Amino acid sequence: MKFEDLVALRDEADYRAALTAIRPYFQNEPEVGSSGADVFDRLALLIDRYEAAHWDFSSRQVPS
């Protein structure tokens, strides 16, 4: 997944590709202000937007 391709997650396949692409950034955190950090931020925003549009997290209850 190239940075220029990160415009929108159109379907489940795009979503899964974004999850796969972001995973290495959690294991090797990019330096703030680097191009890697830019890609991480863009992926995180796209994933968040996709999840917000497709799942209702507000109805989940925290286990007691």
N, C-alpha and C positions, 0 to 999 in steps of 0.2 A: 504494500500500500504506500503510494507516494504522497508526499505532503500536498502537492497540487491537486491530488484526487480527493482530498478530504473536504468535501463540500456538504454532503448530506448522507445519512444512512437511509437508503430507500426501502430496504427489506431486511429480513432476518439474516440473509447471507452477508449483507454489508455489516450488520450489527456484529455477527460472529467474527468477521474479519477484523473489525475494529477492536474487539476484545482480545483477539490473538495478537494484534499489532501493539496494543498497549501493555501487555503482560511483561515484556522485558524491561520496560521503564520502571516497574516496581522493584525489579531485582537489581537494577543498576540505574539509580536516579540521575537524570541529566543535570548538568550545571545550570543554575538560574541564568536566563538570558541567552542560552545556547539554542541552536536550531533544534536540538533534541528536545529541549524544554518546550519549544513552540509546538512541535509535533505532539508531545504528550498533552499539552493544554488543549489543543484542537481535538484530539481523540477523546479526551475526557468530556469536553463539552458536547461533542456529537453523541457519545454514548449516553450521557445524562439526558439530552434532548429526546433521543429515541426511546429510552426507558420511560420518561415522563409521558410520552405520547401513547405508549403501548401498554403500560401497566399502571394499576392504581395501587401505589404503595401506602396511601393514607389509610386504607382499611385494615392494614396489618396491625396486630396488637403485639406489644412487647410481652414475652413470657414473664410470668411473675414467679 
